[in-house]
Amino acid sequence: HLADAPLPAIPRPDRADTKGTKQAPLLRVRVIRLSKDARFPAVPFGLEFPPRAVDPQRLAAQRYQIGPYTIHIEGQGFAVWHDNTLLYRSTFQHRDDGLLEQRFCQTGEQFYGLGQVSDRLALADKTYTIYQNHAYGNRSFIYVPFTFTSGLDAFLHNAYGADRIYFGEAGSGKLEYSTTGDVLDYYYF
């Protein structure tokens, strides 16, 4: 039986603050939409570091260190590194109809998740609009705004309700997340 077979060990750098089976998010990203008349600040987003065993250290004006992880602020976005390995990079745009994040994980990574809404296990080359639809009676499709990659990056979005997620071609590691709300908010694990 496949159910009895042990799961293969997937190499992933250990996080210094992981205890037991629970894992705290590495960081929380919040982007707040400004009015069209406002001038956008140089860095139009906020990074929140949840309480951790290792406090974030500000190494320079544009760089934070959390254990073996480094967050580099890069213009309109940031990049998350583990030692010398880039885990993912995001850029943000304020648009008239909301906010857009373009996220790039490592090349070759595949996205999975979103609950019961996909007809395929891997999420690729398709756009999804997050909303709950009970039109099918007992067979509702439930959106769960949690995605993860084959490289073990995980993202939990506080979805606004009509957010759109575009997954790039298989193995591209690309995701675009847009919201019509005033806040784009997610946790990275």
Protein Blocks (a to p, Z undefined) as FASTA:
>chain_A
ZZlpccddddddddfkbghjbdcdfbdcddddddfkbccdfblcdcdddddfbdcddfbf
kbccehjbccddehjaccddehjacfbdcdddddfklccddddddehiaceejijmbfbf
bdghiacdddddfklojmccdddfbdcdfkopacddddfklaccddddehklpacdddfb
fbdcdddZZ
